[in-house]
Every structure is written in C-alpha cells, then in structure tokens.
C-alpha cells in the first residue's frame, strides 16, 4: 500500500467513525444522487392523515421525516424508535408537537406497547415492523401505510465486500403475503428499482456508517481497505442499485 493509499484509508476510517445523529441525509446533498419511486410516500400519507383520529409512526428515526406531517397530524399521535441513540433525539424533536416517543424494537420481537384497535393509521417508513402486531393495534378500517427498503437494496455494493443481503426475506412478495395472513386487505403493492450515485469513496464511507447492515459484520475500513481502494479506481461517480417497495393495506 502506497503512502497515498494509507492516507486515504486513514481519512475513510475517520469518516466511518464519526457519530451519527437522527436520520437526516441533508449533509450528502450534491454528493449523493438517486432517483425517486413513481409514488410519493408524502402524498400518500397526506391522503390518510387529515381524517385520522390517531396515528402511530413506527421507527421514526430522529423524527425528521415525520415532522413533515406536523400540520395534518391529530392530537393523538405517537411514535416509536428502535435505535437507542435516536430515541432521545426523536423525543426532543417531537415533544414540542405533543408527540410521545417510546423505545421499541420490532427486530427484537418486542410487542407494541399499545392496546388492540388503538390507531387509525400505522406508518413505518424504512423501519422494521411485525405485521401481526400492526394488525392488532389498527382499528377496524384502519390504514397500514409502509415504504420499505427491499432486502436486495444495494446488493451490488454489499457484494464488493463479500457480504450477502442482511434481510433476504424483506421483499414485496413476502410482506404482501404476511399482511394478508395477518388479516389485512392489501389495497396497493408496488416495487421500484433505481440507481444511487456517490461522488467518491469518502462520501460512500460516510453514507455507509448510517446503514452498517449493508456491510459484513466484521467491517472496518482498515480490514476492507483493499475493496475500498478497488472502488477508488473506478470511474466516478460510483453507481449501485436501490430497491424500494410500497404497501398499503387496511384492517377488515
């Protein structure tokens, strides 16, 4: 490894070790570019929220995305977050709007701390959920609205580091079937593939620190320096494949 390569690896390692706060990607503006699905999650949410009496946002992150709906949320609105560092951030952001945030991680098998038939709308965006529990807390006629990152998302990037998709069962077909099995009536199911472009390896490393599940469990910049330096030799921008899906369902 040349001295120049060593300097690059040291820079990337520093970037990867920087702490994350919340779930905002604003700092990547101009350095990361991607397409958009043919649907608008924001528009769909605004179709259902104005008439809802109670709303639950699952996996709110730092609350940044959910605050975009502050003008149409009912007074009976709640949120959950499963990543411990984000819980305090979300509470600070959402409490001024009267929104309670509880720590809850569906991936650990935790049941939602709400009674049955509690909410008119449950809306996880890019967050884990257990669909039978969602169906339990939905009122009859209540709406389940979710946009998810498919388990095959950035599979071509993960392959650079020899990693397989971390969530191979997170696909539209599987989630649609599970929703139906839980007693929900699926009203809309759509999938989208697109491209995401990173200006350089430094930007990519900063981005990946916010989604470590795309990487091998033993990932460190130093351990996978050869793979990163290989990316450095590619023509910029670095391009990979995103996969998203949308599911809208109602409780009978």
Rosetta silent file (secondary structure, phi, psi, omega in degrees, C-alpha in Angstrom):
SEQUENCE: XXXXXXXXXXXXXXXXXXXXXXXXXXXXXXXXXXXXXXXXXXXXXXXXXXXXXXXXXXXXXXXXXXXXXXXXXXXXXXXXXXXXXXXXXXXXXXXXXXXXXXXXXXXXXXXXXXXXXXXXXXXXXXXXXXXXXXXXXXXXXXXXXXXXXXXXXXXXXXXXXXXXXXXXXXXXXXXXXXXXXXXXXXXXXXXXXXXXXXXXXXXXXXXXXXXXXXXXXXXXXXXXXXXXXXXXXXXXXXXXXXXXXXXXXXXX
SCORE:     score description
SCORE:     0.000 S_00000001
   1 L     0.000  128.160 -179.448    0.000    0.000    0.000 S_00000001
   2 L   -72.899  166.761  176.870    1.432    3.358   -1.012 S_00000001
   3 H   -60.848  -38.830  178.273    1.690    6.334    1.313 S_00000001
   4 H   -62.546  -43.276  178.090   -1.141    7.951   -0.644 S_00000001
   5 H   -62.595  -40.833  178.750   -3.311    4.864   -0.166 S_00000001
   6 H   -61.475  -38.717  178.501   -2.534    4.865    3.557 S_00000001
   7 H   -65.721  -40.482  178.504   -3.639    8.490    3.784 S_00000001
   8 H   -63.099  -46.555 -178.809   -6.900    7.664    2.005 S_00000001
   9 H   -61.500  -40.255  178.236   -7.616    4.728    4.292 S_00000001
  10 H   -63.431  -40.214  178.152   -6.933    6.891    7.350 S_00000001
  11 H   -64.985  -43.916 -179.057   -9.343    9.557    6.055 S_00000001
  12 H   -65.541  -38.829  179.083  -12.035    6.963    5.354 S_00000001
  13 H   -63.358  -39.206  177.905  -11.600    5.387    8.788 S_00000001
  14 H   -64.643  -42.099  178.991  -12.066    8.768   10.428 S_00000001
  15 H   -63.024  -42.567 -176.670  -15.225    9.385    8.412 S_00000001
  16 H   -68.003  -25.971 -178.257  -16.660    5.988    9.276 S_00000001
  17 H   -86.226   -6.807 -179.871  -16.062    6.583   12.992 S_00000001
  18 L   -65.108  136.661 -178.999  -17.939    9.883   13.052 S_00000001
  19 L   -66.911  152.631  175.173  -21.066    9.643   15.229 S_00000001
  20 L  -107.549  152.926  179.222  -24.499    9.737   13.648 S_00000001
  21 L  -143.727  121.457 -179.556  -27.455   11.667   14.982 S_00000001
  22 L    72.607 -156.206 -175.574  -31.011   11.257   13.816 S_00000001
  23 L  -140.768   45.074  179.149  -31.835   10.115   10.309 S_00000001
  24 L  -103.051  134.319  178.480  -31.155   13.129    8.114 S_00000001
  25 L  -108.413   20.541 -176.340  -29.171   12.786    4.896 S_00000001
  26 H   -61.074  -31.023 -177.233  -29.092   16.526    4.217 S_00000001
  27 H   -68.571  -12.397 -179.768  -25.320   16.646    4.566 S_00000001
  28 H   -94.508    3.457 -178.846  -24.994   14.476    1.447 S_00000001
  29 L   -58.130  129.676 -179.090  -26.769   16.939   -0.824 S_00000001
  30 L    87.673  -13.687 -178.947  -24.782   17.345   -4.021 S_00000001
  31 L  -113.022  -21.308  177.096  -22.607   14.322   -3.233 S_00000001
  32 E  -127.144  127.304  179.890  -25.213   11.543   -3.366 S_00000001
  33 E  -127.261  138.772  178.154  -27.806   11.392   -6.115 S_00000001
  34 E  -149.929  162.479  176.777  -30.642    8.947   -6.609 S_00000001
  35 L   -82.253 -178.274  179.331  -33.922    8.602   -8.406 S_00000001
  36 L  -125.433  144.284  175.126  -37.356    8.530   -6.827 S_00000001
  37 L   -59.746  160.387 -179.055  -40.025    5.833   -6.882 S_00000001
  38 L   -71.865   -8.862  175.015  -43.044    6.573   -9.093 S_00000001
  39 L  -105.851  162.858  175.196  -45.167    7.046   -5.966 S_00000001
  40 L  -115.751  111.998  177.678  -44.835    9.748   -3.305 S_00000001
  41 H   -59.754  -39.214  179.831  -44.900    8.457    0.255 S_00000001
  42 H   -61.023  -47.259 -179.931  -45.516   12.019    1.433 S_00000001
  43 H   -64.081  -39.699  179.826  -48.545   12.458   -0.814 S_00000001
  44 H   -65.292  -43.523  177.999  -49.951    9.086    0.194 S_00000001
  45 H   -60.547  -40.891 -179.614  -49.564    9.868    3.893 S_00000001
  46 H   -70.930  -12.579  173.342  -51.302   13.187    3.384 S_00000001
  47 H   -74.692  -36.074 -173.809  -54.197   11.325    1.803 S_00000001
  48 H   -97.383  -29.386 -171.380  -54.863    9.387    5.016 S_00000001
  49 H   -68.430  -39.114 -174.476  -53.693   11.635    7.851 S_00000001
  50 H   -59.777  -26.119 -179.031  -56.221   14.513    7.700 S_00000001
  51 H  -101.786    2.003 -178.586  -59.135   12.218    8.607 S_00000001
  52 L   -81.096  140.641  175.326  -57.253   10.103   11.161 S_00000001
  53 L   -91.530  -23.213 -177.967  -58.082   10.437   14.849 S_00000001
  54 E  -150.172  139.965 -173.719  -54.953    8.591   15.981 S_00000001
  55 E  -137.838  142.791  174.656  -51.620    7.901   14.271 S_00000001
  56 E  -128.833  122.949  174.968  -48.549    5.795   15.040 S_00000001
  57 E  -101.085  117.448 -178.888  -45.218    6.308   13.283 S_00000001
  58 L   -92.908  132.868  178.441  -43.008    3.237   13.647 S_00000001
  59 L    64.123   58.342 -172.096  -39.233    3.696   13.596 S_00000001
  60 L   -73.995   -6.799 -176.825  -39.330    7.476   13.465 S_00000001
  61 L    67.042 -127.363  175.131  -35.535    7.861   13.460 S_00000001
  62 L   -94.226    9.159 -179.871  -34.804   11.322   14.755 S_00000001
  63 L    84.901   -0.981 -174.026  -38.320   12.456   13.907 S_00000001
  64 L   -62.536  -47.486 -177.090  -37.144   14.480   10.919 S_00000001
  65 L   -68.623  -40.396 -175.883  -39.298   12.809    8.290 S_00000001
  66 H   -66.431  -32.066 -179.262  -42.387   12.599   10.493 S_00000001
  67 H   -63.903  -18.077  177.276  -42.318   16.322   11.271 S_00000001
  68 H   -63.228  -17.773 -179.046  -43.113   16.989    7.611 S_00000001
  69 H  -104.282   11.571 -173.665  -46.688   15.970    8.504 S_00000001
  70 H   -55.304  -31.697 -175.960  -46.981   18.122   11.633 S_00000001
  71 H   -75.310  -13.838 -178.265  -49.674   20.303   10.064 S_00000001
  72 H  -122.245    7.140 -179.592  -52.055   17.368    9.492 S_00000001
  73 L   -81.431  140.287  176.289  -51.368   15.127   12.484 S_00000001
  74 L   -73.368  167.046  179.235  -54.142   14.645   15.057 S_00000001
  75 L   -64.820  -27.597  179.453  -53.546   15.430   18.713 S_00000001
  76 E   -92.468   75.738 -177.730  -53.488   11.687   19.417 S_00000001
  77 E  -126.257  137.082 -178.085  -50.196   10.929   17.656 S_00000001
  78 E  -135.247  163.933  179.210  -47.418    8.637   18.842 S_00000001
  79 E  -146.761  156.026  174.326  -44.081    7.355   17.533 S_00000001
  80 E  -125.252  160.002  174.129  -41.597    4.586   18.251 S_00000001
  81 E  -149.848  134.421 -174.632  -37.857    4.268   17.665 S_00000001
  82 L  -100.387  -13.591 -179.484  -35.719    1.151   17.937 S_00000001
  83 L   -98.578  115.523 -169.913  -32.181    2.531   17.796 S_00000001
  84 H   -51.304  -44.874 -178.783  -31.249    3.740   21.265 S_00000001
  85 H   -61.450  -24.271 -178.042  -29.151    6.788   20.242 S_00000001
  86 H   -85.781  -16.691 -174.721  -32.079    8.137   18.235 S_00000001
  87 H   -60.806  -49.382 -179.298  -34.708    7.855   20.980 S_00000001
  88 H   -64.439  -37.451  179.312  -33.595   10.980   22.854 S_00000001
  89 H   -64.564  -44.526  179.967  -33.179   12.887   19.578 S_00000001
  90 H   -65.278  -40.879  179.327  -36.684   11.957   18.442 S_00000001
  91 H   -62.120  -42.323  179.643  -38.189   12.878   21.788 S_00000001
  92 H   -64.204  -36.184 -178.074  -36.537   16.301   21.699 S_00000001
  93 H   -77.011  -36.637 -170.981  -37.799   16.899   18.143 S_00000001
  94 H   -97.454  -24.085 -178.855  -41.351   15.603   18.571 S_00000001
  95 H   -57.182  -39.957  177.957  -42.236   16.523   22.159 S_00000001
  96 H   -60.809  -16.804  178.788  -42.852   20.204   21.259 S_00000001
  97 H  -101.059   10.277  178.356  -45.556   18.926   18.901 S_00000001
  98 L    75.242   20.800 -176.962  -47.199   16.816   21.596 S_00000001
  99 L  -103.755  119.951  178.634  -45.935   13.540   20.123 S_00000001
 100 E   -82.433  137.293  178.510  -44.821   10.861   22.568 S_00000001
 101 E  -118.374  125.800  177.335  -41.900    8.646   21.522 S_00000001
 102 E  -114.059  146.757  176.037  -41.396    5.197   23.051 S_00000001
 103 E   -76.155  122.692 -178.332  -38.383    2.932   22.679 S_00000001
 104 L  -155.422  130.794 -178.591  -39.461   -0.142   20.727 S_00000001
 105 L  -125.447  105.139 -178.893  -37.528   -2.558   18.535 S_00000001
 106 H   -65.022  -28.501 -178.752  -39.606   -4.905   16.376 S_00000001
 107 H   -68.740  -18.804  176.822  -36.482   -6.828   15.352 S_00000001
 108 H   -93.571    7.197  177.990  -36.080   -7.977   18.956 S_00000001
 109 L    78.888   16.469 -179.087  -39.616   -9.355   18.965 S_00000001
 110 L   -74.524  134.823  175.896  -40.963   -6.625   21.229 S_00000001
 111 L   -79.705  143.537  177.401  -44.734   -6.159   21.171 S_00000001
 112 L   -61.579  134.895 -175.128  -46.002   -2.644   20.613 S_00000001
 113 L   -83.838   49.877 -179.276  -46.954   -1.113   23.985 S_00000001
 114 L  -134.860  150.910  179.163  -50.457   -0.161   22.872 S_00000001
 115 L   -72.671  167.653  178.464  -53.842   -1.848   23.279 S_00000001
 116 L   -63.333  150.317  175.838  -55.707   -3.527   20.440 S_00000001
 117 L    54.854   45.381 -173.922  -57.615   -1.371   17.927 S_00000001
 118 L   -93.666  -31.603 -168.767  -55.778    1.757   19.075 S_00000001
 119 E  -124.294  146.944  174.007  -54.822    3.587   15.833 S_00000001
 120 E   -81.942  -32.866 -179.190  -56.427    4.723   12.601 S_00000001
 121 E  -136.062  130.743  170.640  -53.088    4.883   10.760 S_00000001
 122 E  -121.179  128.029 -168.445  -49.829    2.989   11.362 S_00000001
 123 L  -140.784   83.377  171.398  -46.991    4.133    9.107 S_00000001
 124 L   -80.635  127.546  174.688  -43.480    2.665    9.229 S_00000001
 125 E  -115.488  113.681 -179.303  -41.190    4.227    6.633 S_00000001
 126 L    55.979   41.041 -179.247  -37.955    2.298    6.126 S_00000001
 127 L  -139.282  148.653 -179.996  -38.394    0.729    9.557 S_00000001
 128 L   -68.372  149.270  176.099  -38.883   -2.809   10.833 S_00000001
 129 L  -152.447  159.584  174.088  -42.335   -3.940   11.895 S_00000001
 130 L  -113.661  112.990 -164.925  -44.151   -7.122   12.901 S_00000001
 131 H   -67.100  -31.471  177.491  -47.287   -7.211   10.792 S_00000001
 132 H   -67.407  -32.526  177.014  -49.474   -9.236   13.163 S_00000001
 133 H   -72.431  -37.600  174.929  -48.753   -6.666   15.874 S_00000001
 134 H   -60.769  -46.583  179.906  -49.552   -3.847   13.444 S_00000001
 135 H   -61.155  -35.203 -179.612  -52.854   -5.533   12.613 S_00000001
 136 H   -63.844  -43.207 -174.620  -53.570   -5.867   16.333 S_00000001
 137 H   -86.207   -7.884  176.664  -53.198   -2.144   17.087 S_00000001
 138 E   -78.283  139.882  172.165  -55.089   -0.999   13.981 S_00000001
 139 E   -73.945  155.410  173.400  -58.758   -0.121   14.362 S_00000001
 140 E   -53.794  128.984 -176.212  -61.217   -1.837   12.006 S_00000001
 141 E    85.205   -3.983 -179.221  -60.883    0.010    8.715 S_00000001
 142 E   -69.022  155.756 -173.282  -57.529    1.433    9.830 S_00000001
 143 E  -105.642  132.529  170.522  -54.747    2.000    7.295 S_00000001
 144 E  -107.010  115.018 -179.089  -51.301    0.439    7.261 S_00000001
 145 E  -120.806  120.349  178.493  -49.005    2.516    5.041 S_00000001
 146 E  -141.986  138.774  165.995  -45.382    1.497    4.607 S_00000001
 147 E  -114.514  130.208 -174.396  -42.500    2.189    2.265 S_00000001
 148 E  -126.144  152.507  170.097  -39.638   -0.231    2.776 S_00000001
 149 E   -84.335  116.089 -179.510  -36.054   -0.740    1.705 S_00000001
 150 L   -60.887  148.048  179.035  -36.052   -4.097   -0.059 S_00000001
 151 L   -61.347  -18.170  177.593  -33.642   -6.717    1.255 S_00000001
 152 L   -90.319    3.403 -179.976  -31.887   -6.663   -2.121 S_00000001
 153 L   -57.887  131.731  178.441  -31.154   -2.955   -1.782 S_00000001
 154 L    55.368   29.874  178.756  -27.511   -2.159   -2.618 S_00000001
 155 H   -61.148  -34.293  178.788  -26.794   -5.867   -3.069 S_00000001
 156 H   -69.854  -27.685  174.503  -24.209   -4.973   -5.703 S_00000001
 157 H   -75.377  -45.561  178.360  -22.468   -2.733   -3.179 S_00000001
 158 H   -58.050  -35.244 -178.727  -22.565   -5.349   -0.405 S_00000001
 159 H   -64.501  -26.614  177.242  -21.050   -7.835   -2.859 S_00000001
 160 H   -58.657  -32.329 -178.505  -17.974   -5.611   -3.176 S_00000001
 161 L  -102.245   10.647  178.059  -17.207   -6.548    0.438 S_00000001
 162 L    75.261   21.433 -176.725  -18.270  -10.182    0.054 S_00000001
 163 L  -102.934  144.883  172.836  -21.496   -9.693    2.001 S_00000001
 164 L   -92.533  161.212  176.815  -24.927  -11.158    1.268 S_00000001
 165 L   -54.444  135.047 -177.399  -28.158   -9.189    1.833 S_00000001
 166 L   -74.789  -25.816 -176.194  -28.820   -8.910    5.571 S_00000001
 167 L  -129.614   68.101 -174.421  -32.607   -9.144    5.186 S_00000001
 168 L   -63.219  -21.410 -179.036  -33.279  -11.504    2.251 S_00000001
 169 L   -89.707   -1.122  178.011  -36.926  -12.011    3.271 S_00000001
 170 L   -86.115   82.794  178.281  -37.722   -8.307    3.169 S_00000001
 171 L  -132.218  160.919  179.789  -39.369   -8.294   -0.242 S_00000001
 172 H   -60.323  -44.164 -177.423  -42.694   -7.050   -1.504 S_00000001
 173 H   -60.079  -45.464 -179.092  -43.953  -10.564   -2.229 S_00000001
 174 H   -66.368  -47.123 -176.704  -43.158  -11.806    1.274 S_00000001
 175 H   -67.873  -33.469  176.915  -44.508   -8.735    3.066 S_00000001
 176 H   -66.063  -42.594  179.336  -47.668   -8.716    0.977 S_00000001
 177 H   -65.932  -41.891  179.749  -48.351  -12.354    1.828 S_00000001
 178 H   -65.228  -37.184  177.858  -47.677  -11.795    5.530 S_00000001
 179 H   -62.768  -43.973  178.471  -50.030   -8.801    5.577 S_00000001
 180 H   -64.162  -40.434  178.908  -52.810  -10.893    4.087 S_00000001
 181 H   -63.706  -28.564  179.941  -52.119  -13.708    6.566 S_00000001
 182 L   -82.299    0.297  177.615  -52.446  -11.170    9.398 S_00000001
 183 L    93.892   11.664  177.621  -55.943  -10.296    8.218 S_00000001
 184 E   -92.193  145.870  177.565  -55.128   -7.100    6.355 S_00000001
 185 E   -97.742  113.803 -177.912  -56.626   -6.347    2.956 S_00000001
 186 E   -75.145  124.413 -179.609  -53.875   -5.200    0.598 S_00000001
 187 E  -102.105  -28.810 -179.480  -55.002   -2.215   -1.473 S_00000001
 188 E  -152.944  136.621  178.451  -51.766   -1.300   -3.229 S_00000001
 189 E  -144.872  118.901 -175.432  -48.395   -3.027   -3.673 S_00000001
 190 E  -139.927  151.769 -179.093  -45.627   -1.569   -5.843 S_00000001
 191 E  -131.013  150.967 -178.583  -41.899   -2.069   -6.339 S_00000001
 192 E  -144.506  137.808  172.003  -39.164    0.143   -7.761 S_00000001
 193 E  -117.304  136.870  179.048  -35.533   -0.282   -8.816 S_00000001
 194 E  -151.259 -176.686 -178.058  -33.270    2.705   -9.363 S_00000001
 195 E  -112.903  143.239  172.876  -29.700    3.913   -9.209 S_00000001
 196 E  -121.609  138.732 -174.426  -27.850    5.743   -6.462 S_00000001
 197 E  -123.806  132.846  178.198  -24.607    7.584   -7.220 S_00000001
 198 E  -111.990  135.859 -175.685  -21.820    8.550   -4.822 S_00000001
 199 L   -62.462  -35.393 -177.026  -19.353   11.285   -5.701 S_00000001
 200 L  -165.497  176.607 -177.996  -16.390    9.360   -4.292 S_00000001
 201 H   -65.998  -36.721  178.901  -15.353    6.685   -1.816 S_00000001
 202 H   -59.084  -42.694  177.584  -15.152    9.164    1.055 S_00000001
 203 H   -64.811  -42.760  179.555  -18.825   10.047    0.532 S_00000001
 204 H   -59.682  -45.025 -179.027  -19.734    6.360    0.283 S_00000001
 205 H   -63.426  -42.019  177.783  -17.987    5.543    3.564 S_00000001
 206 H   -62.158  -39.064  179.992  -19.763    8.403    5.343 S_00000001
 207 H   -66.967  -43.964 -175.608  -23.080    7.175    3.958 S_00000001
 208 H   -68.045  -23.523  178.545  -22.496    3.559    4.954 S_00000001
 209 L   -64.724  -18.452  178.843  -21.823    4.446    8.573 S_00000001
 210 L   -90.979   -6.732  178.706  -25.562    5.246    8.746 S_00000001
 211 L  -144.344   65.977 -174.946  -26.557    1.829    7.401 S_00000001
 212 H   -64.914  -14.882  178.748  -23.993   -0.706    8.650 S_00000001
 213 H   -66.262  -14.047  176.658  -26.322   -3.631    7.855 S_00000001
 214 H   -79.123   -5.526 -173.194  -25.185   -3.286    4.235 S_00000001
 215 L  -114.049  161.239  173.622  -21.687   -4.322    5.345 S_00000001
 216 L   -60.199  152.497 -177.784  -20.114   -7.522    6.698 S_00000001
 217 L   -61.306  -27.940 -177.802  -20.421   -7.923   10.453 S_00000001
 218 L   -96.079   18.513 -173.271  -16.658   -7.643   10.842 S_00000001
 219 L   -64.925  130.038  160.562  -16.372   -4.500    8.723 S_00000001
 220 L  -138.940  155.641  179.476  -13.745   -1.926    9.486 S_00000001
 221 L   -60.648  -40.851 -178.079  -12.228    0.424    6.961 S_00000001
 222 L   -65.759  -41.648 -177.051   -8.785   -0.999    7.647 S_00000001
 223 L   -67.387  -32.693 -178.376   -9.892   -4.635    7.269 S_00000001
 224 L  -110.645   31.031 -179.091  -11.608   -3.922    3.943 S_00000001
 225 H   -60.782  -38.165 -178.327   -9.138   -1.355    2.680 S_00000001
 226 H   -62.425  -42.123  178.864   -8.382   -3.376   -0.458 S_00000001
 227 H   -65.195  -41.789  179.524  -12.036   -3.397   -1.508 S_00000001
 228 H   -66.251  -40.095  177.857  -12.360    0.339   -0.860 S_00000001
 229 H   -67.198  -30.865  174.350   -9.178    1.081   -2.771 S_00000001
 230 H   -64.275  -40.690  175.488  -10.566   -1.003   -5.620 S_00000001
 231 H   -63.230  -34.790 -179.696  -13.630    1.263   -5.677 S_00000001
 232 H   -60.041  -26.781 -178.812  -11.276    4.225   -5.699 S_00000001
 233 L   -82.304  -11.439 -179.736  -10.010    3.014   -9.085 S_00000001
 234 L   -75.017  157.530  174.987  -13.491    3.055  -10.630 S_00000001
 235 L   -68.238  135.997  177.185  -14.744    5.932  -12.726 S_00000001
 236 L   -82.266  148.967   -1.974  -16.715    8.448  -10.666 S_00000001
 237 L   -79.511  161.047  175.890  -19.488    8.588   -9.709 S_00000001
 238 E   -80.659  126.063 -172.338  -19.831    5.208   -8.040 S_00000001
 239 E  -120.205  133.157  179.504  -23.215    3.730   -9.019 S_00000001
 240 E  -138.745  177.764 -171.170  -25.223    0.993   -7.295 S_00000001
 241 E  -108.365  126.732  174.113  -28.789   -0.329   -7.265 S_00000001
 242 E  -100.701  148.806  175.595  -31.561    0.709   -4.891 S_00000001
 243 E  -136.202  128.396  178.363  -34.782   -1.260   -4.390 S_00000001
 244 E  -129.974  156.462  170.463  -37.895    0.079   -2.651 S_00000001
 245 E  -144.226  156.137 -177.895  -41.439   -1.144   -2.252 S_00000001
 246 E  -120.287  137.901  176.960  -44.762    0.296   -1.166 S_00000001
 247 E  -138.694  125.929  174.128  -47.557   -1.483    0.658 S_00000001
 248 E  -122.782  127.185 -178.740  -50.955   -0.073    1.616 S_00000001
 249 E  -144.791  160.872  178.290  -53.413   -2.288    3.473 S_00000001
 250 E  -125.861  149.837  170.397  -56.461   -1.989    5.736 S_00000001
 251 E   -79.457  135.673  179.660  -57.707   -3.951    8.681 S_00000001
 252 L   -60.553    0.000    0.000  -61.028   -5.594    7.915 S_00000001
